[in-house]
Amino acid sequence: MSQTRVFVVDDSVVYRKILIDAINSIPNVRTIGVAENGEEAIEIIPKVKPDLITLDLNMPVMDGLETLKKLHHCYPDFRAIIVSTYTEEGASATIESLEAGALDYITKPNSNDYAHNNRLLKKQLEDIFVKFSYFKKDFYNTGAATRQKQQFTPSRIQQRNLLYPVQPQVVAIAISTGGPNALSKLLPLFPQTYPLPILIVQHMPKLFTNTLAQSLDKTCKLSVVEAQEGMILKAGTVYLAPGGFQMKVQQRKQTNEVEIKITDDPPENHCKPSADYLFRSVAKVYRQEAVGVIMTGMGSDGILGLRLMKRHGANVIAQNKATCIIYGMPREAVEAGIVDLELPLTEIAHELIRATER
């Protein structure tokens, strides 16, 4: 396996040291340079051509977000990992960076114990580099011309339009790495009058999901909220599962309204929230009156739940490879034979709108 070459951008001497030590302790990964701020990074990066950049958000001269945007403008194919603080301000800047195209993020440990901080960073970085290996495999094995063509071409899985025996009553989405960027492009395409509720499991911890919901709400015609216990599902509202909890739907016996249930049940597929957990409840409550969507991300969360939804008559849509940051979750669904239609990102919105037109 070829080495992943990492460039570190951080104004803190201490954290540069911690990051460098943590990165270089991971097999097949090594640092190839450092910069103290974004301006310096933009000057050096074209010369060393790293595979991946770790980018601190809070820096003098040029902060991480501005650096990210400038780098993306000059080098659209590069990938950055945001180094964030676990605060409301840090979460907001992180979400903005992810929406702007950062691959993923890690949070800075705040212990005074160097060894402890190193271990925590190393664990986060190991997870990131596993994801990045999937990204490299998908991205570099697909040529630029092929990626461009696939951006707008439906998969061979299904070239005809889906048939909806009954009009759907809910949309349920599973999404992970690359999710904030994908959702920031997908959700604004829905009109304010969209007649269905949309349920989303985005793999993220506490604090970040609420910040993501607030950010999306500002750019969407639909209302986007972090889901809370007892909320009644309403048309034209997007419910984002809260980080660190599980979300499901259930029917109220007295009124037959569908409400959200937030639980502290254990993780599934190492995920909390988990798409499988949500999809099982959607299958039980809505049966064939649901559409399941699986989008960019690594792993297999959502596959078992989608299989159950499919068994009850629901349609399943997957994001296509060319528009995924990581074509892991959609690939698992495709290979499981439960996907009816595989579409480019923006076409998913058009299909979900068409599904409601009678």
Buried (B, 14 or more C-beta within 10 A) or exposed (E): EEEBBBBBBBBBEEBBBBBBBBBEBBEEBEBBBBBBBBBBBBEBBEEEEBBBBBBBBBBEEBBBBBBBBBBBEEBEEBBBBBBBBBBEEBBBBBBBBBBBBBBBBBBBBEEEEEEEBBBBBBEBBBBBBEBBBBBBEBBEEBEEEEBEEBBEBBBEBBEEEBEBEEEBBBBBBBBBBBBBBBBBBBBEBBEEEBBBBBBBBBBBEEBBBBBBBBBBBEEBEBBBBBBEEEBEBEBBBBBBBBBBBBBBBEBEEEEEEBBBBBEEEEEBBEBBBBBBBBBBBBBBBBBBBBBBBBBBBBBBBBBBBBBBBBEBBBBBBBBBBBBBBBBBBBBBBBEBEBBBBBBBBEBBBEBBBEBBEE
